[in-house]
Amino acid sequence: MRPTSSLTWLSFITGATVMASEMAASRLMAPYFGSSTPVWAALISLVLGGLALGAHLGGRVADRSGRLTPLLSALCLSALALAMLPFLARALLPGATAAVLGGRPMEGLGRVALLMVVAMPPLLVLGAVGPYVLRVGLAGVESAGAHAGRLSSASTVGSITGTLLAAFVVLPLLGTARTMALFAAVLGLTASWHLGWRWRLPAVGVPMVALALGAHALPRAPKAVDVAESPYAFIQVVKDDHGTRSLVFDEGYAVQSVHRPGLPVRGEVFGHYLLVPAMAQTAPRAPRVLVLGLGAGTSARGLRETYPGVEVVGVELDAEVVRLGRAHFDLPSEVEVHVGDARAFLASDTRQYDVILVDAFRFPYVPFHLTTREFAAAVAARLKPGGVACFNVGRYAQERAVVEAVGATLATVFPEVRAADARNHSNTLLFAGAPGLAERLAARTASLPTSLRPLAERVAGELKPVPAGEPLTDDRAPVELLTDAILLRALSSGEKLQ
């Protein structure tokens, strides 16, 4: 495999494999640790560190060997390791999540470290390809600069190709495990082409078996009735012994939507949402409500039960969540559903609403662009005079740094902002609108369904102002840093997170 074209092709395939595997690895981690910026940062650092060390070692080995066969053999073994990585992750990572949430962070870190030990050798070999093929190919070319540029360009174009194919084609169609297996098979076939069948059979055969078994690498919960992988999350519908269905994302810590067949929508967080129309100055019998973060439609269904004739418009980023909502959560067909980003929808929609619910919180993080003063202003612009907005923000016990930051931001836009904690949940609800929110809710409690009145009375009595502070902006909104600090304090204390 000495001709320049063959070395160029190997560089291209290696670049594609690195980026596709990195994209798939983020999805591999998501069911256990989420897909937040810190998780991405840790993953990217691991990959870059492995590639850097591999490049250093690869150059030294190439100087001593001068032959391509050792590299091709190592790439075949790397293809096997990449194909099996999702299955090893399924064996190790559920216990890691349970350990971290259970206040045993060192046990969880140990499991993750073991997975990293297995993942590191393929990264070292993939990192070694660049300097290795450059050194091997120098013997047959007249211009070292042109040769180096050609190989570097091929690797970069391969990286772009792998990224786009994984993100827009392979991951949506095949899922995480099969994506890694497919690219591992291509890598194994490329590396073993000139090594003979003794290498080709395992280098291609094992990834192809992993490709066929890919669905078994999904971390399906024992009581899951449906699972889906989307571009944004690993999603499960879980049904308990009482028939209650819950929608959970990624690591499964928090419930995103709930459906109890035959029973009205209630509960702490969703119950708070049903009180918001009573806080509006107009308190219309048939309000128009916008839900940013529709999920599977629990709040929309509850609003339709509580306020006959209500017009609900829902915005949900993930089309798979909407599909599962219609299949398992009785998402009402009357709800006008838009699939897309909340801020993009606000920028294009011209209607005004009596109530806007912002429920994009996914434990432990709130999307930063939905916490800023600019976003709050966009929400306020879509409210009718006297309308009310409600924001779901996460906290941990009495750690309120994120709640206070978002509350202070809302206070720069809305005349009045009040907070109420959901009991037994890691949620605080922030209500924003015209002055008199608590008074209007108290005055209208008697008009609410009987089962909602105790919650309404409690919330009206517990609503409290938010402290002043520096507002979050599109330019600076360190909500993830604030959240990480809370989590680190909790973990260092050995407390359970659930």
C-alpha positions in Angstrom: 0.0 0.0 0.0 2.8 2.4 -0.9 1.3 4.4 -3.9 0.4 8.0 -3.0 -3.2 7.5 -3.9 -3.5 4.6 -1.4 -1.9 6.6 1.4 -4.2 9.5 0.6 -7.3 7.2 0.8 -6.1 5.8 4.1 -5.8 9.4 5.4 -9.3 10.2 4.2 -10.8 7.1 5.9 -9.0 7.7 9.1 -10.2 11.3 9.3 -13.8 10.2 8.6 -13.6 7.4 11.2 -12.2 9.7 13.9 -15.0 12.3 13.6 -17.8 9.8 13.0 -16.7 7.9 16.1 -16.5 11.1 18.1 -20.0 12.0 17.1 -21.3 8.5 18.0 -19.3 8.5 21.3 -21.2 11.6 22.4 -24.4 9.7 21.8 -23.0 6.7 23.6 -22.4 8.8 26.7 -25.7 10.7 26.6 -27.9 8.0 28.1 -25.7 7.9 31.2 -24.2 11.4 31.6 -26.3 13.7 29.3 -25.1 15.7 26.4 -24.2 19.0 28.0 -21.2 21.2 27.1 -19.1 19.8 30.0 -19.7 16.2 28.7 -18.7 17.3 25.2 -15.6 19.1 26.5 -14.5 16.0 28.3 -15.1 13.8 25.3 -13.3 16.2 22.9 -10.3 16.5 25.3 -10.0 12.7 25.5 -10.1 12.3 21.7 -7.6 15.1 21.1 -5.3 13.9 23.8 -5.3 10.4 22.3 -4.7 11.7 18.8 -1.9 13.9 20.0 -0.1 11.2 21.9 -0.7 8.8 18.9 0.8 11.3 16.5 3.9 11.6 18.7 4.4 7.9 19.0 3.5 7.2 15.4 6.2 9.4 14.0 8.8 7.7 16.1 7.7 4.2 15.2 7.6 5.2 11.5 11.2 6.4 11.6 12.3 3.1 13.0 10.2 0.8 10.9 9.7 2.4 7.5 7.1 -0.2 6.7 3.4 0.3 6.5 2.4 -3.2 7.6 2.6 -2.6 11.4 0.3 0.4 11.1 -2.2 -1.5 9.0 -2.2 -4.4 11.5 -2.8 -2.0 14.3 -5.7 -0.3 12.4 -7.3 -3.7 12.0 -7.2 -4.3 15.7 -8.5 -0.7 16.3 -11.5 -1.4 14.1 -12.3 -4.4 16.3 -12.1 -2.3 19.5 -14.3 0.5 18.0 -17.0 -2.0 17.0 -17.1 -3.5 20.5 -17.0 -0.2 22.4 -20.8 0.3 22.6 -21.3 -3.1 24.1 -18.6 -2.5 26.7 -20.2 0.9 27.5 -23.5 -0.8 28.1 -21.8 -3.1 30.6 -20.0 -0.4 32.5 -21.8 3.0 32.3 -25.2 2.2 33.9 -23.3 1.3 37.1 -21.3 4.5 36.8 -24.4 6.6 36.6 -26.0 4.9 39.6 -22.8 5.3 41.6 -22.5 9.1 40.9 -26.2 9.7 41.6 -25.9 7.6 44.7 -23.1 9.7 46.2 -20.3 7.3 45.3 -18.4 9.4 42.7 -15.1 7.5 42.9 -16.8 4.2 41.9 -18.5 5.9 39.0 -15.2 7.5 37.9 -13.5 4.2 38.1 -15.9 2.6 35.6 -15.6 5.6 33.2 -11.8 5.3 33.5 -11.9 1.6 32.6 -13.9 2.5 29.5 -11.3 5.2 28.6 -8.5 2.6 28.9 -10.2 0.5 26.3 -10.9 3.5 24.0 -7.4 4.9 24.2 -5.5 2.4 22.1 -7.7 2.9 18.9 -7.3 6.7 19.4 -3.5 6.3 19.6 -3.4 4.2 16.4 -5.7 6.7 14.6 -3.5 9.5 15.7 -0.4 7.7 14.5 -1.7 7.5 10.9 -0.8 11.1 9.9 2.9 11.1 10.6 3.3 7.4 9.8 1.9 7.7 6.2 3.8 10.9 5.7 7.1 9.3 6.7 6.4 6.1 4.6 5.4 8.1 1.6 8.4 10.4 1.5 10.5 7.8 -0.2 8.5 7.8 -3.4 7.8 11.5 -3.9 9.9 14.4 -5.1 8.1 17.2 -3.2 7.7 16.6 0.6 5.6 19.7 1.0 3.1 18.7 -1.7 2.9 15.2 -0.2 2.3 16.5 3.3 -0.3 18.9 2.1 -2.1 16.2 0.1 -2.3 13.9 3.1 -3.4 16.6 5.5 -6.1 17.8 3.1 -7.4 14.3 2.6 -7.6 13.7 6.4 -9.4 17.0 6.9 -11.9 16.3 4.0 -12.4 12.9 5.5 -13.2 14.5 8.9 -15.7 16.8 7.3 -17.3 13.8 5.5 -17.4 11.7 8.6 -19.0 14.5 10.6 -21.7 15.2 8.0 -22.5 11.6 7.3 -22.7 10.7 10.9 -24.8 13.7 11.9 -27.3 13.8 9.0 -27.4 10.3 7.6 -25.9 7.4 9.6 -26.8 8.2 13.2 -30.4 9.1 12.4 -30.9 6.0 10.3 -28.8 3.4 12.1 -28.2 4.6 15.7 -25.1 4.9 17.8 -23.8 1.3 18.0 -24.4 0.6 14.3 -22.7 3.9 13.3 -19.6 3.0 15.2 -19.7 -0.6 13.7 -20.2 0.7 10.2 -17.2 3.1 10.3 -15.1 0.4 12.0 -15.9 -2.0 9.2 -14.8 0.5 6.6 -11.6 1.2 8.5 -11.0 -2.5 8.9 -11.6 -3.2 5.2 -9.3 -0.3 4.1 -6.5 -1.3 6.5 -6.7 -5.1 5.7 -6.9 -4.8 2.0 -3.2 -5.5 1.4 -2.8 -7.8 4.5 -4.7 -10.8 3.1 -7.7 -12.7 4.3 -6.1 -13.7 7.6 -6.6 -10.0 8.7 -9.6 -9.1 6.5 -12.0 -11.6 8.0 -11.8 -10.5 11.6 -11.2 -6.8 10.8 -14.4 -6.6 8.7 -16.4 -9.6 10.1 -16.5 -8.5 13.7 -17.7 -5.0 13.0 -20.3 -6.4 10.7 -21.5 -8.7 13.5 -21.6 -5.6 15.7 -23.5 -3.8 13.0 -26.2 -6.6 13.0 -26.4 -6.6 16.8 -26.3 -2.8 17.3 -29.8 -2.5 18.7 -28.7 -4.7 21.7 -26.3 -2.0 22.7 -29.1 0.4 23.6 -29.4 0.8 27.4 -33.1 -0.1 27.5 -34.7 0.3 30.9 -36.4 -2.8 32.4 -39.9 -1.4 32.0 -39.3 0.6 28.8 -42.2 0.2 26.3 -40.5 2.2 23.6 -37.1 3.7 22.9 -35.7 6.1 20.3 -32.5 7.8 19.3 -32.9 11.3 17.9 -30.3 13.9 17.0 -30.8 15.4 20.4 -31.2 12.6 23.0 -31.7 9.0 23.8 -35.4 8.7 24.7 -37.3 6.1 26.6 -41.0 5.6 27.4 -41.2 3.8 30.7 -44.4 2.2 32.1 -44.7 1.4 35.8 -46.8 -1.3 37.5 -49.7 1.2 37.8 -49.8 1.9 34.1 -48.2 5.4 34.4 -46.1 6.3 31.4 -43.0 8.5 31.8 -40.8 10.1 29.2 -37.1 10.2 30.2 -34.1 11.4 28.3 -30.5 10.3 28.3 -29.3 9.4 31.9 -33.0 9.1 33.0 -32.7 11.2 36.1 -35.7 13.5 35.4 -39.1 12.8 34.0 -40.0 15.0 31.0 -43.6 14.0 30.5 -46.2 11.9 32.4 -49.4 10.2 31.4 -51.7 8.4 33.9 -54.5 7.0 31.7 -58.0 7.9 33.0 -56.7 10.5 35.4 -56.4 14.3 35.0 -53.0 16.0 34.7 -51.7 16.9 38.2 -48.4 16.8 40.1 -46.1 19.5 41.3 -44.5 20.9 38.1 -47.4 20.3 35.7 -49.9 21.4 38.4 -48.1 24.8 38.6 -48.5 25.2 34.9 -52.2 24.8 35.1 -52.4 27.7 37.6 -50.7 30.3 35.3 -53.8 31.3 33.3 -55.5 32.3 36.6 -52.6 34.8 37.2 -53.2 36.8 34.0 -55.0 40.1 34.4 -57.7 39.1 31.9 -58.0 35.5 33.0 -59.9 34.5 29.9 -62.0 31.3 30.0 -60.4 30.2 26.7 -56.8 31.5 26.9 -54.3 31.2 24.1 -51.2 29.5 25.5 -47.8 29.0 24.0 -45.7 26.1 25.4 -42.0 26.3 24.6 -40.7 22.8 25.3 -43.8 20.9 24.6 -42.3 17.5 25.3 -44.8 14.7 24.9 -47.7 17.1 25.7 -48.5 16.7 29.4 -48.9 20.4 30.0 -50.9 20.8 26.8 -53.2 18.0 27.7 -53.7 19.4 31.3 -54.5 22.8 29.9 -57.2 21.4 27.6 -58.7 19.5 30.6 -58.7 22.5 32.9 -59.7 25.3 30.4 -62.2 24.1 27.8 -61.7 25.9 24.5 -58.1 26.8 25.3 -55.9 27.3 22.2 -52.5 25.6 22.8 -49.5 26.1 20.5 -46.6 23.9 21.3 -42.9 24.2 20.2 -40.7 21.1 20.6 -37.1 20.8 19.3 -37.2 17.0 18.8 -39.6 15.5 16.3 -39.1 12.0 17.9 -40.5 13.4 21.2 -43.6 14.6 19.4 -44.0 11.2 17.7 -43.8 9.4 21.1 -46.2 11.9 22.6 -48.8 11.0 20.0 -48.2 7.3 20.4 -48.0 7.0 24.2 -49.1 10.2 25.9 -52.3 11.2 24.2 -50.9 14.4 22.9 -54.1 16.1 21.8 -54.6 16.4 18.0 -56.0 19.9 18.6 -52.6 21.2 19.8 -50.8 23.2 17.1 -47.3 21.6 17.1 -44.2 23.2 15.7 -40.9 21.3 15.6 -37.9 23.6 16.0 -36.0 25.9 18.4 -38.0 28.1 20.9 -36.1 31.3 20.1 -36.4 30.8 16.4 -40.1 30.3 16.7 -40.5 33.5 18.8 -38.6 35.4 16.1 -40.9 34.3 13.4 -44.3 34.1 15.1 -46.4 37.2 15.1 -49.3 36.1 17.4 -49.7 37.2 21.0 -50.6 34.9 23.9 -52.3 35.1 27.3 -49.8 32.6 28.8 -46.3 31.4 27.7 -44.8 28.4 29.4 -41.0 27.9 29.1 -40.3 24.2 29.9 -37.0 23.5 28.2 -35.2 22.5 31.5 -33.5 19.1 31.2 -31.8 18.2 34.5 -29.3 19.4 35.4 -29.0 22.1 32.7 -31.1 24.9 31.3 -30.2 25.8 27.7 -28.3 29.1 28.2 -29.9 30.9 25.2 -33.3 30.4 26.9 -32.2 32.2 30.1 -31.0 35.5 28.8 -32.4 39.0 28.9 -32.8 39.0 25.1 -34.8 35.8 25.3 -37.0 37.2 28.1 -37.6 40.3 26.0 -38.7 38.1 23.1 -41.1 36.2 25.4 -42.5 39.5 26.8 -43.1 40.8 23.2 -45.3 37.8 22.5 -47.5 38.3 25.6 -50.8 40.1 25.5 -51.1 43.1 27.9 -51.6 41.5 31.3 -50.3 38.1 30.2 -48.1 35.9 32.3 -45.0 33.8 31.5 -43.8 30.8 33.6 -40.2 29.5 33.5 -39.2 26.1 34.8 -35.7 26.3 36.3 -33.6 23.6 37.9 -32.1 23.7 41.4 -30.6 21.1 43.8 -32.1 21.2 47.3 -31.5 24.8 48.5 -28.8 25.5 45.9 -30.4 28.4 44.0 -27.6 30.0 42.0 -29.2 29.3 38.7 -32.7 30.2 39.9 -31.5 33.5 41.3 -29.6 34.3 38.1 -32.6 33.6 35.8 -34.9 35.4 38.2 -32.7 38.5 38.3 -32.7 38.4 34.5 -36.4 38.3 34.2 -36.8 41.1 36.6 -35.0 43.4 34.2 -37.8 42.8 31.6 -41.1 42.1 33.5 -42.8 44.3 36.1 -43.1 41.5 38.6 -41.3 38.2 39.1 -42.2 35.6 41.7 -40.8 32.2 42.5 -42.4 29.0 43.9 -40.6 25.7 44.6 -42.1 22.5 43.4 -42.1 20.1 46.4 -40.1 16.9 46.1 -38.7 18.0 42.8 -35.5 19.8 41.7 -37.6 22.5 40.1 -38.4 26.1 40.9 -41.1 27.9 38.8 -40.6 31.6 38.0 -43.8 33.6 37.2 -43.4 36.9 35.4 -46.1 39.4 34.5 -48.0 42.4 35.7 -47.9 43.2 39.5 -50.4 41.2 41.6 -49.7 37.6 40.5 -50.3 36.1 43.9 -53.4 38.2 44.6 -55.0 37.3 41.3 -54.3 33.6 41.8 -55.8 33.7 45.4 -58.9 35.5 44.1 -59.6 33.0 41.4 -58.7 29.8 43.2 -62.4 29.0 43.8 -63.0 28.9 40.0 -60.4 26.2 39.5 -61.2 22.4 39.5 -61.5 21.1 43.1 -58.4 19.0 42.9 -56.3 22.0 41.9 -57.4 24.3 44.7 -55.1 23.1 47.4 -52.1 23.6 45.2 -53.4 27.0 44.1 -53.9 28.1 47.7 -50.4 26.9 48.7 -48.7 28.6 45.7 -50.5 31.9 46.2 -49.2 31.9 49.8 -45.7 30.9 49.0 -44.9 33.1 46.0 -41.9 35.1 46.9 -39.9 37.8 45.1 -36.5 37.1 43.5 -33.3 38.8 44.6 -31.7 41.4 42.4 -28.6 40.5 40.6 -26.6 40.8 37.4 -28.7 39.7 34.4 -27.7 37.0 32.0 -27.2 38.0 28.4 -26.6 36.4 25.1 -22.9 37.5 25.4 -22.5 36.1 28.9 -24.7 33.5 30.5 -22.6 31.2 32.7 -25.6 28.9 33.6 -23.6 25.7 33.0 -20.8 27.0 35.2 -23.2 27.7 38.0 -24.8 24.3 37.6 -21.5 22.5 37.6 -20.5 24.3 40.8 -23.7 23.1 42.4 -23.2 19.5 41.3 -19.6 19.4 42.4 -20.5 20.7 45.9 -23.2 18.0 46.1 -20.9 15.2 44.9 -18.0 16.3 47.2 -20.4 16.1 50.1 -21.3 12.5 49.3 -25.0 13.3 49.0 -27.3 11.4 46.7 -28.6 13.4 43.7 -31.9 11.6 43.6 
